[in-house]
């Protein structure tokens, strides 16, 4: 197992030296099979699946409202297109450019008993709302002894790099919220998962942050059920079985490690298990940490593909070693970039 882990690290190191194929960029989106148990499906990209989820939520819950910067005309990524015309300006409306105010207003709406769906235009600009999210939304239930709560608040935000966003439109800030009890943090890998997980967040009785990989808004296309359906939160999914190394990722990076798993098998003979974490908080330790007593070493690679201050490996890795493996030697490695996101031209259009 040690040999397999070291071989995979060597493969990762040598792969970084080669320019990525220009025809497909840094990764290729791998669609999930068409689901057969949720009824009729329709071809949708990721932003259309988000729109479909929001449409379902507004139609089924008369208290649901959507608000944020520019959402009334569809938003910069078109996720709310047509919803104001369909449901009215009192249920889909713009806010001032003030993230702290957006989330603070959403907390008040949720505490009053309505369903609040707030949009932060880019995840990079969620930080002005950090105090409202961490000190107010996450703690509202605790400080009142569950007499009051804002569990019907969902905060959506476009997340991750897209190749030309540079420093202020490329961040993945999930780690900042992954240490805060009272929140749920979710990142989907594609349109099918996005709709089901978003509806689960909206339906959940805890404040949720739903990060949407913006590089997949148009690049990811799947057959998505038209009617509402719910994918459970805090349940990771094993996408590929393997016996040597476990690769864990979320969002866009799931497709990267699926390609890495193929390369490792073909070039090194290393069998990789691939897991999509989906929910960052509370994360599914049981699935990630399942144990085979025949192993003397359990190699794990946690891949997030973002800058270290905004990455999550620091969160699960110590817990994996301490809580689940005890005194057993565990080879745990994280893969991350310790830098702010540069301009596209610096990486030769390969992001």
C-alpha positions as CSV (number, residue, x, y, z in Angstrom):
1,X,0.0,0.0,0.0
2,X,2.9,2.4,0.7
3,X,4.3,1.6,-2.7
4,X,0.9,2.4,-4.3
5,X,0.7,5.7,-2.5
6,X,4.2,6.8,-3.4
7,X,3.6,5.8,-7.0
8,X,0.5,7.9,-7.2
9,X,2.3,10.9,-5.8
10,X,5.1,10.4,-8.5
11,X,2.4,10.3,-11.1
12,X,0.8,13.5,-9.9
13,X,4.2,15.2,-9.8
14,X,5.1,14.2,-13.4
15,X,1.6,15.0,-14.7
16,X,1.8,18.6,-13.5
17,X,4.9,19.1,-15.8
18,X,3.0,18.3,-18.9
19,X,0.7,20.9,-20.5
20,X,-2.9,19.9,-20.4
21,X,-4.6,19.1,-23.8
22,X,-5.9,22.3,-25.2
23,X,-8.9,20.6,-26.8
24,X,-10.5,19.8,-23.4
25,X,-8.8,22.0,-20.9
26,X,-7.7,20.7,-17.5
27,X,-10.4,18.1,-17.2
28,X,-13.4,16.5,-19.0
29,X,-16.8,16.5,-17.4
30,X,-18.1,13.0,-17.0
31,X,-21.9,12.9,-16.9
32,X,-23.8,10.6,-14.6
33,X,-26.2,8.0,-16.0
34,X,-29.8,9.2,-16.6
35,X,-31.8,8.5,-13.4
36,X,-34.8,6.2,-13.9
37,X,-36.5,6.5,-10.5
38,X,-37.5,10.2,-10.5
39,X,-39.8,10.3,-13.5
40,X,-39.4,12.2,-16.8
41,X,-36.0,13.8,-17.5
42,X,-34.9,16.7,-19.7
43,X,-31.5,17.7,-21.0
44,X,-30.1,20.4,-18.8
45,X,-26.8,22.0,-18.0
46,X,-25.9,22.8,-14.4
47,X,-27.4,26.4,-14.3
48,X,-30.6,25.1,-15.9
49,X,-30.8,22.4,-13.2
50,X,-30.4,25.1,-10.6
51,X,-33.2,27.1,-12.2
52,X,-35.4,24.0,-12.3
53,X,-34.8,23.4,-8.6
54,X,-35.7,27.0,-7.7
55,X,-38.8,26.8,-9.9
56,X,-39.9,23.6,-8.0
57,X,-39.3,25.3,-4.7
58,X,-41.2,28.4,-5.5
59,X,-44.2,26.5,-6.9
60,X,-44.5,24.1,-3.9
61,X,-43.8,26.6,-1.1
62,X,-45.8,29.9,-1.3
63,X,-43.5,31.4,1.4
64,X,-40.3,30.9,-0.6
65,X,-38.5,34.0,-1.8
66,X,-35.4,34.4,-3.9
67,X,-33.2,37.5,-3.5
68,X,-29.8,38.8,-4.3
69,X,-27.8,41.1,-6.6
70,X,-29.4,41.1,-10.1
71,X,-31.5,37.9,-9.6
72,X,-34.7,39.6,-10.8
73,X,-33.4,39.6,-14.4
74,X,-31.8,36.2,-14.2
75,X,-28.5,36.8,-12.4
76,X,-25.0,37.0,-14.0
77,X,-25.0,33.2,-14.6
78,X,-28.7,33.1,-15.6
79,X,-29.8,30.8,-12.8
80,X,-33.0,32.7,-12.0
81,X,-34.1,33.4,-15.6
82,X,-37.9,33.7,-15.9
83,X,-38.6,33.3,-12.2
84,X,-39.6,36.9,-11.5
85,X,-42.0,36.9,-14.5
86,X,-43.5,33.6,-13.3
87,X,-43.8,34.3,-9.6
88,X,-43.8,38.0,-9.3
89,X,-41.5,40.8,-8.1
90,X,-42.5,40.2,-4.4
91,X,-40.9,36.7,-4.5
92,X,-37.9,37.1,-6.8
93,X,-36.2,40.5,-6.3
94,X,-33.0,42.4,-6.3
95,X,-31.1,43.6,-3.2
96,X,-28.5,46.3,-2.8
97,X,-24.9,45.4,-3.3
98,X,-24.3,44.4,0.3
99,X,-23.6,40.7,1.2
100,X,-23.9,41.3,4.9
101,X,-27.4,42.8,4.3
102,X,-28.4,40.0,2.0
103,X,-27.7,37.3,4.6
104,X,-29.0,39.4,7.5
105,X,-32.2,39.9,5.6
106,X,-32.4,36.2,4.8
107,X,-32.0,35.3,8.5
108,X,-34.9,37.6,9.4
109,X,-37.1,36.1,6.6
110,X,-36.3,32.6,7.9
111,X,-36.9,33.4,11.5
112,X,-40.3,34.9,10.6
113,X,-41.2,31.5,9.2
114,X,-40.7,31.9,5.4
115,X,-38.2,30.0,3.2
116,X,-35.3,32.3,2.3
117,X,-33.1,31.5,-0.7
118,X,-30.3,34.1,-0.9
119,X,-27.8,34.5,-3.7
120,X,-24.2,35.7,-3.2
121,X,-23.2,36.7,-6.7
122,X,-19.7,35.2,-6.3
123,X,-18.5,33.0,-3.4
124,X,-15.4,35.3,-3.2
125,X,-17.7,38.0,-1.9
126,X,-19.3,35.9,0.9
127,X,-16.8,37.2,3.4
128,X,-18.6,40.5,4.2
129,X,-21.5,38.2,5.3
130,X,-19.2,36.0,7.4
131,X,-20.3,37.4,10.7
132,X,-24.0,37.1,9.9
133,X,-23.5,33.5,8.7
134,X,-21.2,32.2,11.5
135,X,-22.3,34.4,14.5
136,X,-26.0,34.7,13.7
137,X,-27.4,32.0,11.3
138,X,-25.3,29.1,12.7
139,X,-26.0,30.0,16.3
140,X,-29.6,31.2,16.2
141,X,-31.0,27.8,17.3
142,X,-28.4,27.3,20.0
143,X,-28.7,30.6,21.7
144,X,-32.5,30.3,21.9
145,X,-32.6,26.7,23.1
146,X,-34.4,25.8,19.9
147,X,-37.2,28.2,20.6
148,X,-36.2,30.1,17.4
149,X,-34.2,29.2,14.4
150,X,-33.4,30.2,10.8
151,X,-33.2,26.7,9.5
152,X,-35.2,27.6,6.3
153,X,-32.3,29.8,5.0
154,X,-30.3,28.6,2.0
155,X,-27.4,30.6,0.7
156,X,-26.3,29.9,-2.9
157,X,-23.0,31.1,-4.4
158,X,-21.1,30.4,-7.6
159,X,-17.8,28.7,-6.5
160,X,-14.4,27.8,-7.8
161,X,-12.2,28.9,-10.7
162,X,-13.4,29.1,-14.3
163,X,-10.1,30.0,-15.9
164,X,-10.3,33.8,-16.2
165,X,-11.6,35.0,-12.9
166,X,-8.2,35.6,-11.3
167,X,-8.0,36.5,-7.6
168,X,-11.5,37.7,-6.8
169,X,-13.7,35.4,-8.9
170,X,-12.0,32.1,-8.4
171,X,-12.1,31.2,-4.7
172,X,-13.4,28.1,-3.0
173,X,-14.1,29.3,0.6
174,X,-15.9,26.2,1.9
175,X,-13.2,25.5,4.5
176,X,-13.9,28.7,6.3
177,X,-17.4,27.4,7.1
178,X,-16.5,23.8,7.5
179,X,-15.5,24.3,11.1
180,X,-18.8,26.0,12.2
181,X,-21.4,23.9,13.9
182,X,-25.0,24.8,13.0
183,X,-24.3,25.0,9.2
184,X,-24.5,22.6,6.3
185,X,-22.1,23.1,3.4
186,X,-22.7,21.4,0.1
187,X,-20.9,21.3,-3.3
188,X,-22.4,19.3,-6.2
189,X,-20.5,17.6,-9.1
190,X,-23.0,18.0,-11.9
191,X,-26.6,18.9,-12.9
192,X,-28.4,15.8,-11.5
193,X,-26.7,16.2,-8.1
194,X,-27.1,20.0,-8.1
195,X,-30.9,19.9,-8.4
196,X,-31.4,17.1,-5.8
197,X,-29.0,18.5,-3.3
198,X,-30.2,22.1,-3.7
199,X,-33.8,21.0,-3.0
200,X,-32.6,19.1,0.0
201,X,-30.8,22.2,1.3
202,X,-34.0,24.3,0.8
203,X,-36.0,21.6,2.6
204,X,-33.5,21.1,5.4
205,X,-34.2,22.6,8.8
206,X,-30.7,24.0,9.2
207,X,-29.1,27.0,7.4
208,X,-27.3,25.7,4.4
209,X,-24.6,27.1,2.1
210,X,-24.8,25.7,-1.4
211,X,-21.7,26.3,-3.6
212,X,-22.2,25.9,-7.3
213,X,-19.1,25.1,-9.5
214,X,-19.4,27.9,-12.0
215,X,-17.0,26.2,-14.5
216,X,-19.7,23.6,-14.9
217,X,-22.7,25.9,-15.4
218,X,-22.6,25.4,-19.1
219,X,-19.9,22.6,-19.5
220,X,-21.9,20.0,-17.5
221,X,-24.9,18.6,-19.3
222,X,-27.0,15.6,-18.1
223,X,-30.5,14.2,-18.3
224,X,-32.1,15.8,-15.2
225,X,-35.6,14.9,-13.8
226,X,-38.2,17.6,-14.3
227,X,-40.1,17.0,-11.1
228,X,-38.6,17.7,-7.7
229,X,-36.5,15.0,-6.1
230,X,-34.2,15.0,-3.0
231,X,-30.7,13.7,-2.6
232,X,-29.8,13.1,1.0
233,X,-27.3,15.5,2.6
234,X,-24.2,14.2,4.5
235,X,-24.0,11.1,2.3
236,X,-20.9,10.7,0.3
237,X,-21.0,8.5,-2.8
238,X,-18.4,5.9,-3.9
239,X,-18.1,6.5,-7.7
240,X,-15.5,3.9,-8.3
241,X,-14.3,0.9,-6.2
242,X,-10.5,0.4,-5.7
243,X,-8.2,-1.5,-3.4
244,X,-5.0,0.5,-3.2
245,X,-5.8,4.2,-2.7
246,X,-8.9,6.3,-1.8
247,X,-9.3,9.6,-3.6
248,X,-11.8,12.0,-2.1
249,X,-13.0,15.2,-3.7
250,X,-16.1,17.4,-4.2
251,X,-17.5,19.6,-6.9
252,X,-15.4,20.1,-10.1
253,X,-12.4,18.2,-8.7
254,X,-14.4,15.0,-8.7
255,X,-14.0,14.8,-12.5
256,X,-10.3,15.5,-12.1
257,X,-9.7,12.6,-9.8
258,X,-11.7,10.3,-11.9
259,X,-9.2,10.9,-14.7
260,X,-6.4,10.5,-12.2
261,X,-7.8,7.2,-11.2
262,X,-7.8,6.0,-14.8
263,X,-4.2,7.2,-15.3
264,X,-3.0,5.5,-12.1
265,X,-4.5,2.2,-13.2
266,X,-3.2,2.4,-16.7
267,X,0.3,3.7,-16.0
268,X,1.0,2.4,-12.5
269,X,-1.3,-0.5,-12.0
270,X,-2.7,1.3,-8.9
271,X,-6.4,0.6,-8.1
272,X,-8.1,3.8,-6.9
273,X,-11.3,4.2,-5.0
274,X,-13.1,7.5,-5.9
275,X,-15.4,9.2,-3.5
276,X,-17.5,12.3,-4.0
277,X,-17.9,13.9,-0.6
278,X,-20.9,16.1,-1.7
279,X,-21.6,17.5,1.8
280,X,-18.6,19.2,3.3
281,X,-20.3,19.8,6.7
282,X,-21.3,17.5,8.3
283,X,-19.2,15.2,6.1
284,X,-19.8,11.5,5.8
285,X,-17.0,10.0,7.8
286,X,-18.5,6.5,7.7
287,X,-18.2,6.2,3.9
288,X,-14.8,7.7,3.7
289,X,-13.3,5.9,6.6
290,X,-14.6,2.3,6.1
291,X,-11.9,0.0,7.2
292,X,-10.5,-3.3,5.7
293,X,-8.8,-5.2,8.5
294,X,-6.4,-6.8,5.9
295,X,-4.8,-3.4,5.3
296,X,-1.7,-2.4,7.3
297,X,-1.7,1.0,5.7
298,X,-4.7,2.9,4.4
299,X,-3.6,5.5,1.8
300,X,-6.0,8.4,1.2
301,X,-5.6,11.3,-1.1
302,X,-7.9,14.3,-0.5
303,X,-8.1,16.5,-3.6
304,X,-9.7,19.9,-3.7
305,X,-7.6,21.7,-6.3
306,X,-7.7,25.2,-4.7
307,X,-5.4,27.4,-2.8
308,X,-4.4,26.1,0.6
309,X,-6.0,28.8,2.8
310,X,-9.4,28.0,1.1
311,X,-8.9,24.3,0.9
312,X,-10.4,21.6,3.2
313,X,-7.8,18.9,3.6
314,X,-6.8,20.3,7.0
315,X,-10.4,19.5,8.2
316,X,-10.9,15.8,7.5
317,X,-7.3,14.5,7.5
318,X,-6.4,14.9,11.2
319,X,-9.8,13.4,12.0
320,X,-9.2,10.4,9.7
321,X,-5.9,9.6,11.4
322,X,-7.0,10.3,15.0
323,X,-10.6,9.1,15.1
324,X,-10.7,6.1,12.8
325,X,-7.2,4.6,12.5
326,X,-5.9,5.0,16.0
327,X,-2.4,3.6,16.2
328,X,-2.5,2.1,12.8
329,X,-0.1,3.7,10.3
330,X,-2.2,5.8,7.9
331,X,-0.7,7.4,4.8
332,X,-2.8,10.6,4.4
333,X,-2.0,13.2,1.8
334,X,-3.7,16.3,0.6
335,X,-3.2,17.9,-2.9
336,X,-3.6,21.6,-3.1
337,X,-2.2,24.8,-4.5
338,X,-0.6,27.2,-1.9
339,X,-1.3,30.4,-3.9
340,X,-4.0,32.8,-4.9
341,X,-5.6,32.1,-8.3
342,X,-3.5,33.7,-11.1
343,X,-4.7,35.1,-14.4
344,X,-5.5,32.6,-17.0
345,X,-2.6,33.5,-19.3
346,X,-0.1,32.5,-16.6
347,X,-1.2,28.9,-16.9
348,X,-1.4,28.9,-20.7
349,X,-5.2,28.6,-20.9
350,X,-5.0,25.2,-19.2
351,X,-7.2,26.0,-16.2
